[in-house]
Each structure stands twice: as C-alpha cells, then as structure tokens.
C-alpha cells in the first residue's frame, strides 16, 4: 500500500483528498498545512507520494517542491493547482513535479495522477 503526504493549507481540501485516497486504498502518512511543514514531514516520513498545493502561506508549493527534489531527487510530487495557475504549473514541471491535479477535485483524475506516480 502506497503512503501519501498531503500538503495543503485548506482543511477542506485535505479532508477531500484524504477521503478520495483512502477510498482508493492509499494510506495517509501525514498532513502538512504549508510548504515548510511539508518539507520537514517529507524528510521525516519519506512517503511514496506527496500531494502539494501550489498556493500556501509561509512557503508555497513550488518552493517546497524544489527543496524536496533537491534533497530527494526521486520524490514523487503531485501538484495541486487552482484555475489560472498556468505559469506556476510550468514552473513546477521544470522543477520536477510528477503530475498535476486541479481543484475542484475530480476523484478519477486524482487517482489517475497518483497511479501515474507509481509507474
């Protein structure tokens, strides 16, 4: 069973993602409320996959992605984007994001993105 770290400043988004992932058979390694906490938890928990919101306080998802990939080049990070974040998305691809999912979440799309990380 793959374990996932959810990094999102929205409690609602974290809950929705947790529900979708648990239904699909993933286990949730932990949850972080900003990029800084996400980087720290990643180093401690070493999850198989991370879902990383782009827009967060303290440290955004792009910065957190860079830090995680720097220390753990094989990290699988799925970026969560809101509408209209095309530039941020391109930047994340350049920085090594594995996949993308946009809000509002569509269960199938979320699962497909995580399955793609496992290939």
HELIX and SHEET records of a PDB file:
HELIX    1   1 UNK A   11  UNK A   23  1                                  13    
HELIX    2   2 UNK A   35  UNK A   45  1                                  11    
HELIX    3   3 UNK A   61  UNK A   71  1                                  11    
HELIX    4   4 UNK A   86  UNK A   94  1                                   9    
HELIX    5   5 UNK A  107  UNK A  117  1                                  11    
SHEET    1   A 5 UNK A  27  UNK A  32  0                                        
SHEET    2   A 5 UNK A   3  UNK A   7  1                                        
SHEET    3   A 5 UNK A  49  UNK A  53  1                                        
SHEET    4   A 5 UNK A  76  UNK A  81  1                                        
SHEET    5   A 5 UNK A  99  UNK A 102  1                                        
END                                                                             
